[in-house]
């Protein structure tokens, strides 16, 4: 009779161990899925940042305090600001608030 009692407790132990193993597997799979979605979000954020870096200026640019056409040209990647903005008669007469059109040169690599 003692033997039958130990078989019953062994069976309960094995069932408990089996259930624990399944719970552990579910937790592991959940963590892997969550980590994968976090990587996708990080990749999306990186892609957005790269896109912003590729296009540092809007098409219509408002000149700020202390800016020159030269600094704006370097910042925005547009070496032809004067040519593309016929309302700028004197390149030295640039003032804060002036609206200029920016057409950056795209470099395909």
MOPAC internal coordinates of N, CA, C and O (Angstrom, degrees):
PM7 1SCF
backbone

  N    0.0000 0     0.00 0     0.00 0    0    0    0
  C    1.4323 1     0.00 0     0.00 0    1    0    0
  C    1.5151 1   110.82 1     0.00 0    2    1    0
  O    1.2310 1   120.31 1   149.08 1    3    2    1
  N    1.2642 1   117.01 1   -30.92 1    3    2    1
  C    1.4444 1   121.88 1   177.72 1    5    3    2
  C    1.5285 1   110.58 1   -64.79 1    6    5    3
  O    1.2310 1   121.11 1   145.19 1    7    6    5
  N    1.3299 1   115.49 1   -34.81 1    7    6    5
  C    1.4505 1   121.28 1  -179.65 1    9    7    6
  C    1.5239 1   110.87 1   -67.07 1   10    9    7
  O    1.2310 1   119.86 1   139.10 1   11   10    9
  N    1.3176 1   117.87 1   -40.90 1   11   10    9
  C    1.4570 1   122.04 1   179.69 1   13   11   10
  C    1.5165 1   110.32 1   -65.43 1   14   13   11
  O    1.2310 1   119.73 1   143.91 1   15   14   13
  N    1.3073 1   118.12 1   -36.09 1   15   14   13
  C    1.4605 1   121.78 1   178.88 1   17   15   14
  C    1.5124 1   111.69 1   -66.96 1   18   17   15
  O    1.2310 1   120.09 1   142.17 1   19   18   17
  N    1.3195 1   117.43 1   -37.83 1   19   18   17
  C    1.4684 1   119.91 1  -179.52 1   21   19   18
  C    1.5238 1   111.09 1   -73.16 1   22   21   19
  O    1.2310 1   120.31 1   149.53 1   23   22   21
  N    1.3528 1   117.00 1   -30.47 1   23   22   21
  C    1.4649 1   119.72 1   176.43 1   25   23   22
  C    1.5208 1   110.34 1   -67.11 1   26   25   23
  O    1.2310 1   120.33 1   141.75 1   27   26   25
  N    1.2957 1   116.96 1   -38.25 1   27   26   25
  C    1.4647 1   121.09 1   179.32 1   29   27   26
  C    1.5147 1   111.38 1   -65.26 1   30   29   27
  O    1.2310 1   120.37 1   137.68 1   31   30   29
  N    1.3328 1   116.90 1   -42.32 1   31   30   29
  C    1.4672 1   119.35 1   179.61 1   33   31   30
  C    1.5271 1   110.74 1   -71.26 1   34   33   31
  O    1.2310 1   120.12 1   146.92 1   35   34   33
  N    1.3369 1   117.37 1   -33.08 1   35   34   33
  C    1.4631 1   120.65 1   176.69 1   37   35   34
  C    1.5160 1   109.99 1   -66.38 1   38   37   35
  O    1.2310 1   120.31 1   139.29 1   39   38   37
  N    1.3274 1   117.01 1   -40.71 1   39   38   37
  C    1.4608 1   121.78 1   178.95 1   41   39   38
  C    1.5269 1   110.44 1   -63.21 1   42   41   39
  O    1.2310 1   120.34 1   137.32 1   43   42   41
  N    1.3338 1   116.96 1   -42.68 1   43   42   41
  C    1.4658 1   120.54 1   178.08 1   45   43   42
  C    1.5271 1   110.59 1   -64.37 1   46   45   43
  O    1.2310 1   120.98 1   139.99 1   47   46   45
  N    1.3261 1   115.72 1   -40.01 1   47   46   45
  C    1.4624 1   120.52 1   179.35 1   49   47   46
  C    1.5288 1   110.89 1   -62.79 1   50   49   47
  O    1.2310 1   120.90 1   136.91 1   51   50   49
  N    1.3567 1   115.89 1   -43.09 1   51   50   49
  C    1.4604 1   119.88 1  -179.97 1   53   51   50
  C    1.5254 1   111.47 1   -65.97 1   54   53   51
  O    1.2310 1   120.36 1   141.02 1   55   54   53
  N    1.3315 1   116.93 1   -38.98 1   55   54   53
  C    1.4667 1   120.42 1   177.50 1   57   55   54
  C    1.5278 1   110.33 1   -64.28 1   58   57   55
  O    1.2310 1   120.99 1   138.41 1   59   58   57
  N    1.3164 1   115.72 1   -41.59 1   59   58   57
  C    1.4593 1   120.63 1   178.95 1   61   59   58
  C    1.5324 1   110.89 1   -64.92 1   62   61   59
  O    1.2310 1   120.62 1   137.20 1   63   62   61
  N    1.3282 1   116.43 1   -42.80 1   63   62   61
  C    1.4612 1   120.82 1   178.99 1   65   63   62
  C    1.5257 1   110.72 1   -64.86 1   66   65   63
  O    1.2310 1   120.65 1   140.38 1   67   66   65
  N    1.3381 1   116.36 1   -39.62 1   67   66   65
  C    1.4593 1   120.84 1   178.90 1   69   67   66
  C    1.5298 1   110.58 1   -63.83 1   70   69   67
  O    1.2310 1   120.47 1   135.80 1   71   70   69
  N    1.3299 1   116.70 1   -44.20 1   71   70   69
  C    1.4635 1   120.83 1   178.78 1   73   71   70
  C    1.5295 1   110.50 1   -63.48 1   74   73   71
  O    1.2310 1   120.17 1   138.57 1   75   74   73
  N    1.3194 1   117.27 1   -41.43 1   75   74   73
  C    1.4649 1   121.25 1   178.79 1   77   75   74
  C    1.5238 1   110.83 1   -62.49 1   78   77   75
  O    1.2310 1   120.71 1   141.38 1   79   78   77
  N    1.3045 1   116.24 1   -38.62 1   79   78   77
  C    1.4589 1   121.08 1   179.14 1   81   79   78
  C    1.5296 1   110.47 1   -63.51 1   82   81   79
  O    1.2310 1   120.58 1   136.97 1   83   82   81
  N    1.3396 1   116.49 1   -43.03 1   83   82   81
  C    1.4622 1   120.52 1   178.88 1   85   83   82
  C    1.5228 1   111.26 1   -65.35 1   86   85   83
  O    1.2310 1   120.23 1   137.44 1   87   86   85
  N    1.3258 1   117.16 1   -42.56 1   87   86   85
  C    1.4661 1   120.12 1   178.13 1   89   87   86
  C    1.5289 1   110.41 1   -61.77 1   90   89   87
  O    1.2310 1   120.85 1   139.06 1   91   90   89
  N    1.3136 1   115.98 1   -40.94 1   91   90   89
  C    1.4644 1   120.15 1   177.88 1   93   91   90
  C    1.5182 1   111.65 1   -62.53 1   94   93   91
  O    1.2310 1   120.71 1   139.34 1   95   94   93
  N    1.3370 1   116.24 1   -40.66 1   95   94   93
  C    1.4610 1   120.69 1   179.19 1   97   95   94
  C    1.5287 1   110.89 1   -64.95 1   98   97   95
  O    1.2310 1   120.61 1   138.33 1   99   98   97
  N    1.3341 1   116.45 1   -41.67 1   99   98   97
  C    1.4699 1   120.71 1   178.93 1  101   99   98
  C    1.5305 1   110.16 1   -62.82 1  102  101   99
  O    1.2310 1   120.46 1   135.88 1  103  102  101
  N    1.3286 1   116.73 1   -44.12 1  103  102  101
  C    1.4657 1   120.71 1   178.78 1  105  103  102
  C    1.5278 1   110.22 1   -62.50 1  106  105  103
  O    1.2310 1   119.98 1   137.69 1  107  106  105
  N    1.3098 1   117.64 1   -42.31 1  107  106  105
  C    1.4591 1   121.81 1  -179.77 1  109  107  106
  C    1.5276 1   111.31 1   -63.06 1  110  109  107
  O    1.2310 1   120.26 1   134.04 1  111  110  109
  N    1.3240 1   117.11 1   -45.96 1  111  110  109
  C    1.4641 1   121.03 1   178.78 1  113  111  110
  C    1.5255 1   110.25 1   -62.44 1  114  113  111
  O    1.2310 1   120.08 1   138.61 1  115  114  113
  N    1.3315 1   117.45 1   -41.39 1  115  114  113
  C    1.4663 1   121.32 1   178.55 1  117  115  114
  C    1.5222 1   110.96 1   -60.91 1  118  117  115
  O    1.2310 1   120.33 1   135.40 1  119  118  117
  N    1.3198 1   116.97 1   -44.60 1  119  118  117
  C    1.4638 1   120.57 1   179.26 1  121  119  118
  C    1.5266 1   111.62 1   -63.46 1  122  121  119
  O    1.2310 1   120.46 1   140.30 1  123  122  121
  N    1.3144 1   116.73 1   -39.70 1  123  122  121
  C    1.4672 1   120.36 1   178.75 1  125  123  122
  C    1.5262 1   110.30 1   -64.14 1  126  125  123
  O    1.2310 1   120.25 1   136.51 1  127  126  125
  N    1.3293 1   117.13 1   -43.49 1  127  126  125
  C    1.4628 1   120.48 1   179.36 1  129  127  126
  C    1.5242 1   111.50 1   -64.61 1  130  129  127
  O    1.2310 1   120.30 1   138.24 1  131  130  129
  N    1.3177 1   117.04 1   -41.76 1  131  130  129
  C    1.4646 1   120.33 1   178.86 1  133  131  130
  C    1.5199 1   111.06 1   -65.08 1  134  133  131
  O    1.2310 1   120.28 1   139.91 1  135  134  133
  N    1.3019 1   117.06 1   -40.09 1  135  134  133
  C    1.4686 1   120.48 1   178.73 1  137  135  134
  C    1.5251 1   110.18 1   -65.04 1  138  137  135
  O    1.2310 1   120.17 1   142.08 1  139  138  137
  N    1.3166 1   117.28 1   -37.92 1  139  138  137
  C    1.4597 1   121.01 1   178.49 1  141  139  138
  C    1.5125 1   112.32 1   -65.49 1  142  141  139
  O    1.2310 1   119.76 1   140.11 1  143  142  141
  N    1.3316 1   118.07 1   -39.89 1  143  142  141
  C    1.4624 1   120.32 1   179.23 1  145  143  142
  C    1.5170 1   110.85 1   -70.42 1  146  145  143
  O    1.2310 1   119.71 1   147.80 1  147  146  145
  N    1.3237 1   118.15 1   -32.20 1  147  146  145
  C    1.4670 1   120.84 1   176.62 1  149  147  146
  C    1.5247 1   109.73 1   -66.51 1  150  149  147
  O    1.2310 1   120.12 1   142.52 1  151  150  149
  N    1.3240 1   117.38 1   -37.48 1  151  150  149
  C    1.4640 1   120.95 1   177.10 1  153  151  150
  C    1.5227 1   110.87 1   -64.57 1  154  153  151
  O    1.2310 1   120.25 1   140.53 1  155  154  153
  N    1.3371 1   117.12 1   -39.47 1  155  154  153
  C    1.4606 1   120.73 1   178.74 1  157  155  154
  C    1.5231 1   110.57 1   -64.37 1  158  157  155
  O    1.2310 1   120.10 1   138.26 1  159  158  157
  N    1.3389 1   117.42 1   -41.74 1  159  158  157
  C    1.4621 1   120.48 1   177.40 1  161  159  158
  C    1.5167 1   110.67 1   -62.90 1  162  161  159
  O    1.2310 1   120.20 1   136.93 1  163  162  161
  N    1.3082 1   117.22 1   -43.07 1  163  162  161
  C    1.4666 1   121.18 1   179.63 1  165  163  162
  C    1.5272 1   110.23 1   -63.29 1  166  165  163
  O    1.2310 1   119.99 1   139.78 1  167  166  165
  N    1.3263 1   117.62 1   -40.22 1  167  166  165
  C    1.4639 1   120.90 1   177.93 1  169  167  166
  C    1.5257 1   110.93 1   -63.98 1  170  169  167
  O    1.2310 1   120.59 1   140.26 1  171  170  169
  N    1.3335 1   116.47 1   -39.74 1  171  170  169
  C    1.4596 1   120.54 1   179.02 1  173  171  170
  C    1.5322 1   110.87 1   -65.28 1  174  173  171
  O    1.2310 1   120.43 1   138.75 1  175  174  173
  N    1.3203 1   116.78 1   -41.25 1  175  174  173
  C    1.4659 1   120.80 1   178.12 1  177  175  174
  C    1.5239 1   109.98 1   -63.82 1  178  177  175
  O    1.2310 1   120.57 1   136.56 1  179  178  177
  N    1.3378 1   116.51 1   -43.44 1  179  178  177
  C    1.4689 1   120.07 1   178.27 1  181  179  178
  C    1.5275 1   111.30 1   -61.43 1  182  181  179
  O    1.2310 1   120.12 1   139.43 1  183  182  181
  N    1.3252 1   117.37 1   -40.57 1  183  182  181
  C    1.4634 1   120.92 1   179.62 1  185  183  182
  C    1.5247 1   110.74 1   -64.33 1  186  185  183
  O    1.2310 1   120.26 1   139.12 1  187  186  185
  N    1.3386 1   117.11 1   -40.88 1  187  186  185
  C    1.4648 1   120.53 1   177.88 1  189  187  186
  C    1.5218 1   111.11 1   -63.83 1  190  189  187
  O    1.2310 1   120.20 1   138.55 1  191  190  189
  N    1.3282 1   117.22 1   -41.45 1  191  190  189
  C    1.4643 1   120.68 1   178.55 1  193  191  190
  C    1.5239 1   111.18 1   -64.31 1  194  193  191
  O    1.2310 1   120.51 1   138.29 1  195  194  193
  N    1.3331 1   116.62 1   -41.71 1  195  194  193
  C    1.4622 1   119.99 1   177.94 1  197  195  194
  C    1.5242 1   110.71 1   -61.19 1  198  197  195
  O    1.2310 1   120.55 1   138.46 1  199  198  197
  N    1.3361 1   116.56 1   -41.54 1  199  198  197
  C    1.4604 1   120.89 1   179.94 1  201  199  198
  C    1.5231 1   110.48 1   -63.53 1  202  201  199
  O    1.2310 1   120.16 1   139.11 1  203  202  201
  N    1.3291 1   117.29 1   -40.89 1  203  202  201
  C    1.4608 1   120.76 1   178.17 1  205  203  202
  C    1.5209 1   111.18 1   -66.07 1  206  205  203
  O    1.2310 1   120.33 1   143.61 1  207  206  205
  N    1.3182 1   116.97 1   -36.39 1  207  206  205
  C    1.4606 1   120.01 1   179.00 1  209  207  206
  C    1.5215 1   111.08 1   -70.13 1  210  209  207
  O    1.2310 1   120.24 1   146.70 1  211  210  209
  N    1.3224 1   117.15 1   -33.30 1  211  210  209
  C    1.4541 1   120.01 1   178.33 1  213  211  210
  C    1.5225 1   111.40 1   -70.38 1  214  213  211
  O    1.2310 1   120.39 1   153.31 1  215  214  213
  N    1.3233 1   116.85 1   -26.69 1  215  214  213
  C    1.4607 1   121.71 1   179.96 1  217  215  214
  C    1.5293 1   108.06 1  -125.50 1  218  217  215
  O    1.2310 1   120.24 1   -97.90 1  219  218  217
  N    1.3388 1   117.15 1    82.10 1  219  218  217
  C    1.4561 1   120.25 1  -173.76 1  221  219  218
  C    1.5257 1   114.39 1   -74.79 1  222  221  219
  O    1.2310 1   119.51 1   161.68 1  223  222  221
  N    1.3323 1   118.55 1   -18.32 1  223  222  221
  C    1.4654 1   120.94 1  -176.72 1  225  223  222
  C    1.5249 1   110.18 1  -129.38 1  226  225  223
  O    1.2310 1   121.29 1   -29.99 1  227  226  225
  N    1.3259 1   115.14 1   150.01 1  227  226  225
  C    1.4596 1   120.07 1   173.88 1  229  227  226
  C    1.5248 1   109.02 1   -74.52 1  230  229  227
  O    1.2310 1   120.98 1   -13.48 1  231  230  229
  N    1.3303 1   115.73 1   166.52 1  231  230  229
  C    1.4632 1   119.91 1  -179.66 1  233  231  230
  C    1.5258 1   110.98 1   -64.27 1  234  233  231
  O    1.2310 1   120.47 1   142.76 1  235  234  233
  N    1.3208 1   116.71 1   -37.24 1  235  234  233
  C    1.4644 1   121.60 1   174.55 1  237  235  234
  C    1.5167 1   107.13 1  -104.45 1  238  237  235
  O    1.2310 1   120.71 1   -58.41 1  239  238  237
  N    1.3144 1   116.24 1   121.59 1  239  238  237
  C    1.4679 1   122.04 1  -174.11 1  241  239  238
  C    1.5207 1   109.18 1  -115.24 1  242  241  239
  O    1.2310 1   120.76 1   -44.25 1  243  242  241
  N    1.3265 1   116.14 1   135.75 1  243  242  241
  C    1.4616 1   121.80 1   176.66 1  245  243  242
  C    1.5239 1   107.60 1  -101.50 1  246  245  243
  O    1.2310 1   121.00 1   -59.40 1  247  246  245
  N    1.3264 1   115.70 1   120.60 1  247  246  245
  C    1.4651 1   120.85 1  -178.68 1  249  247  246
  C    1.5222 1   109.36 1   -65.81 1  250  249  247
  O    1.2310 1   120.98 1   -45.80 1  251  250  249
  N    1.3162 1   115.74 1   134.20 1  251  250  249
  C    1.4571 1   121.73 1   179.19 1  253  251  250
  C    1.5202 1   111.95 1  -101.28 1  254  253  251
  O    1.2310 1   120.97 1    -7.88 1  255  254  253
  N    1.3252 1   115.75 1   172.12 1  255  254  253
  C    1.4630 1   122.86 1   179.84 1  257  255  254
  C    1.5310 1   110.36 1   -59.77 1  258  257  255
  O    1.2310 1   120.60 1   -50.51 1  259  258  257
  N    1.3294 1   116.46 1   129.49 1  259  258  257
  C    1.4597 1   121.67 1   175.92 1  261  259  258
  C    1.5182 1   115.11 1    81.46 1  262  261  259
  O    1.2310 1   119.67 1  -178.96 1  263  262  261
  N    1.3248 1   118.24 1     1.04 1  263  262  261
  C    1.4643 1   120.27 1  -179.92 1  265  263  262
  C    1.5253 1   110.56 1   -85.52 1  266  265  263
  O    1.2310 1   121.39 1   -31.46 1  267  266  265
  N    1.3079 1   114.95 1   148.54 1  267  266  265
  C    1.4619 1   121.95 1   174.21 1  269  267  266
  C    1.5213 1   107.98 1  -121.27 1  270  269  267
  O    1.2310 1   121.02 1   -13.42 1  271  270  269
  N    1.3298 1   115.65 1   166.58 1  271  270  269
  C    1.4642 1   117.93 1   177.49 1  273  271  270
  C    1.5244 1   111.02 1   -61.75 1  274  273  271
  O    1.2310 1   120.80 1   147.15 1  275  274  273
  N    1.3094 1   116.08 1   -32.85 1  275  274  273
  C    1.4662 1   119.96 1   179.07 1  277  275  274
  C    1.5333 1   110.89 1   -64.91 1  278  277  275
  O    1.2310 1   119.94 1   133.02 1  279  278  277
  N    1.3364 1   117.72 1   -46.98 1  279  278  277
  C    1.4726 1   119.71 1  -179.12 1  281  279  278
  C    1.5256 1   111.20 1   -67.61 1  282  281  279
  O    1.2310 1   120.69 1   143.07 1  283  282  281
  N    1.3240 1   116.30 1   -36.93 1  283  282  281
  C    1.4705 1   119.75 1   178.30 1  285  283  282
  C    1.5296 1   109.61 1   -67.12 1  286  285  283
  O    1.2310 1   120.55 1   139.15 1  287  286  285
  N    1.3238 1   116.56 1   -40.85 1  287  286  285
  C    1.4611 1   121.35 1   178.55 1  289  287  286
  C    1.5215 1   111.24 1   -59.63 1  290  289  287
  O    1.2310 1   120.46 1   135.79 1  291  290  289
  N    1.3258 1   116.73 1   -44.21 1  291  290  289
  C    1.4676 1   120.33 1   178.28 1  293  291  290
  C    1.5244 1   111.47 1   -66.96 1  294  293  291
  O    1.2310 1   120.98 1   136.04 1  295  294  293
  N    1.3234 1   115.72 1   -43.96 1  295  294  293
  C    1.4646 1   120.67 1  -177.21 1  297  295  294
  C    1.5282 1   111.44 1   -63.98 1  298  297  295
  O    1.2310 1   120.67 1   138.26 1  299  298  297
  N    1.3243 1   116.33 1   -41.74 1  299  298  297
  C    1.4653 1   120.55 1  -172.70 1  301  299  298
  C    1.5267 1   114.05 1   -98.60 1  302  301  299
  O    1.2310 1   120.09 1   172.51 1  303  302  301
  N    1.3183 1   117.43 1    -7.49 1  303  302  301
  C    1.4601 1   119.66 1   178.92 1  305  303  302
  C    1.5118 1   113.63 1    72.76 1  306  305  303
  O    1.2310 1   120.30 1  -147.77 1  307  306  305
  N    1.3351 1   117.03 1    32.23 1  307  306  305
  C    1.4591 1   121.64 1   179.88 1  309  307  306
  C    1.5271 1   109.66 1  -122.80 1  310  309  307
  O    1.2310 1   119.95 1   -82.06 1  311  310  309
  N    1.3375 1   117.71 1    97.94 1  311  310  309
  C    1.4659 1   119.53 1  -178.74 1  313  311  310
  C    1.5317 1   113.80 1   -78.36 1  314  313  311
  O    1.2310 1   120.16 1   175.08 1  315  314  313
  N    1.3363 1   117.31 1    -4.92 1  315  314  313
  C    1.4635 1   120.55 1  -175.84 1  317  315  314
  C    1.5255 1   112.21 1  -116.07 1  318  317  315
  O    1.2310 1   120.16 1  -140.49 1  319  318  317
  N    1.3203 1   117.30 1    39.51 1  319  318  317
  C    1.4678 1   120.49 1  -177.83 1  321  319  318
  C    1.5214 1   110.78 1   -59.55 1  322  321  319
  O    1.2310 1   119.60 1   133.27 1  323  322  321
  N    1.3193 1   118.36 1   -46.73 1  323  322  321
  C    1.4682 1   121.64 1  -177.40 1  325  323  322
  C    1.5206 1   110.28 1   -64.16 1  326  325  323
  O    1.2310 1   120.13 1   137.86 1  327  326  325
  N    1.3231 1   117.36 1   -42.14 1  327  326  325
  C    1.4667 1   120.92 1  -179.32 1  329  327  326
  C    1.5268 1   111.78 1   -64.29 1  330  329  327
  O    1.2310 1   120.30 1   144.62 1  331  330  329
  N    1.3311 1   117.04 1   -35.38 1  331  330  329
  C    1.4639 1   121.18 1  -176.13 1  333  331  330
  C    1.5221 1   113.56 1   -89.92 1  334  333  331
  O    1.2310 1   119.95 1   179.53 1  335  334  333
  N    1.3252 1   117.70 1    -0.47 1  335  334  333
  C    1.4662 1   122.01 1  -179.79 1  337  335  334
  C    1.5239 1   109.21 1  -129.67 1  338  337  335
  O    1.2310 1   120.33 1   -95.38 1  339  338  337
  N    1.3514 1   116.97 1    84.62 1  339  338  337
  C    1.4692 1   119.99 1  -175.81 1  341  339  338
  C    1.5380 1   113.61 1   -64.19 1  342  341  339
  O    1.2310 1   119.79 1   163.81 1  343  342  341
  N    1.3173 1   118.01 1   -16.19 1  343  342  341
  C    1.4685 1   119.85 1   179.13 1  345  343  342
  C    1.5278 1   112.14 1   -76.69 1  346  345  343
  O    1.2310 1   119.82 1   171.42 1  347  346  345
  N    1.3412 1   117.95 1    -8.58 1  347  346  345
  C    1.4639 1   121.56 1   175.64 1  349  347  346
  C    1.5309 1   106.83 1   -93.15 1  350  349  347
  O    1.2310 1   121.18 1   -78.63 1  351  350  349
  N    1.3440 1   115.35 1   101.37 1  351  350  349
  C    1.4648 1   119.97 1  -178.09 1  353  351  350
  C    1.5221 1   111.21 1   -85.01 1  354  353  351
  O    1.2310 1   120.55 1   145.53 1  355  354  353
  N    1.3240 1   116.55 1   -34.47 1  355  354  353
  C    1.4618 1   121.44 1  -179.28 1  357  355  354
  C    1.5291 1   108.31 1  -123.42 1  358  357  355
  O    1.2310 1   119.78 1   -68.13 1  359  358  357
  N    1.3322 1   118.02 1   111.87 1  359  358  357
  C    1.4699 1   120.55 1  -178.46 1  361  359  358
  C    1.5265 1   113.69 1   -59.08 1  362  361  359
  O    1.2310 1   120.31 1   159.03 1  363  362  361
  N    1.3306 1   117.01 1   -20.97 1  363  362  361
  C    1.4644 1   119.91 1   178.41 1  365  363  362
  C    1.5220 1   112.38 1   -84.10 1  366  365  363
  O    1.2310 1   120.25 1   169.56 1  367  366  365
  N    1.3289 1   117.13 1   -10.44 1  367  366  365
  C    1.4707 1   121.22 1  -177.42 1  369  367  366
  C    1.5312 1   110.09 1  -100.46 1  370  369  367
  O    1.2310 1   121.12 1  -112.59 1  371  370  369
  N    1.3231 1   115.47 1    67.41 1  371  370  369
  C    1.4659 1   121.92 1   178.98 1  373  371  370
  C    1.5200 1   107.14 1  -112.81 1  374  373  371
  O    1.2310 1   120.73 1   -46.53 1  375  374  373
  N    1.3286 1   116.22 1   133.47 1  375  374  373
  C    1.4640 1   120.59 1  -175.24 1  377  375  374
  C    1.5235 1   110.21 1  -134.78 1  378  377  375
  O    1.2310 1   120.39 1   -22.93 1  379  378  377
  N    1.3368 1   116.85 1   157.07 1  379  378  377
  C    1.4696 1   120.47 1   178.67 1  381  379  378
  C    1.5257 1   110.88 1   -59.27 1  382  381  379
  O    1.2310 1   121.14 1   -45.72 1  383  382  381
  N    1.3229 1   115.43 1   134.28 1  383  382  381
  C    1.4595 1   121.63 1   179.78 1  385  383  382
  C    1.5184 1   113.27 1    99.12 1  386  385  383
  O    1.2310 1   120.06 1   166.30 1  387  386  385
  N    1.3346 1   117.49 1   -13.70 1  387  386  385
  C    1.4593 1   121.37 1   178.39 1  389  387  386
  C    1.5266 1   109.13 1   -64.87 1  390  389  387
  O    1.2310 1   120.60 1   -47.14 1  391  390  389
  N    1.3305 1   116.45 1   132.86 1  391  390  389
  C    1.4683 1   121.70 1   178.12 1  393  391  390
  C    1.5165 1   109.16 1   -94.33 1  394  393  391
  O    1.2310 1   121.10 1   -49.79 1  395  394  393
  N    1.3157 1   115.51 1   130.21 1  395  394  393
  C    1.4597 1   119.83 1   176.90 1  397  395  394
  C    1.5234 1   109.63 1  -132.33 1  398  397  395
  O    1.2310 1   121.96 1   -28.28 1  399  398  397
  N    1.3281 1   113.86 1   151.72 1  399  398  397
  C    1.4636 1   120.52 1   178.53 1  401  399  398
  C    1.5220 1   108.32 1   -89.98 1  402  401  399
  O    1.2310 1   120.88 1   -47.74 1  403  402  401
  N    1.3306 1   115.93 1   132.26 1  403  402  401
  C    1.4585 1   122.21 1   179.69 1  405  403  402
  C    1.5254 1   108.65 1  -111.27 1  406  405  403
  O    1.2310 1   120.75 1   -52.15 1  407  406  405
  N    1.3238 1   116.17 1   127.85 1  407  406  405
  C    1.4688 1   121.44 1   174.16 1  409  407  406
  C    1.5242 1   107.76 1  -129.72 1  410  409  407
  O    1.2310 1   120.83 1   -93.43 1  411  410  409
  N    1.3382 1   116.01 1    86.57 1  411  410  409
  C    1.4660 1   119.20 1  -176.95 1  413  411  410
  C    1.5198 1   111.73 1   -65.66 1  414  413  411
  O    1.2310 1   121.61 1   -32.49 1  415  414  413
  N    1.3065 1   114.51 1   147.51 1  415  414  413
  C    1.4632 1   120.63 1   176.11 1  417  415  414
  C    1.5169 1   107.46 1   -79.07 1  418  417  415
  O    1.2310 1   120.46 1   -54.10 1  419  418  417
  N    1.3279 1   116.73 1   125.90 1  419  418  417
  C    1.4675 1   119.60 1   178.22 1  421  419  418
  C    1.5129 1   108.78 1   -92.44 1  422  421  419
  O    1.2310 1   121.70 1   -48.21 1  423  422  421
  N    1.3273 1   114.36 1   131.79 1  423  422  421
  C    1.4624 1   120.97 1   178.75 1  425  423  422
  C    1.5158 1   107.71 1  -107.11 1  426  425  423
  O    1.2310 1   120.64 1   -65.27 1  427  426  425
  N    1.3126 1   116.38 1   114.73 1  427  426  425
  C    1.4711 1   120.37 1   179.00 1  429  427  426
  C    1.5082 1   109.25 1   -87.40 1  430  429  427
  O    1.2310 1   121.34 1   -56.88 1  431  430  429
  N    1.3529 1   115.04 1   123.12 1  431  430  429
  C    1.4601 1   118.40 1   178.47 1  433  431  430
  C    1.4949 1   110.69 1  -118.37 1  434  433  431
  O    1.2310 1   120.10 1   180.00 1  435  434  433

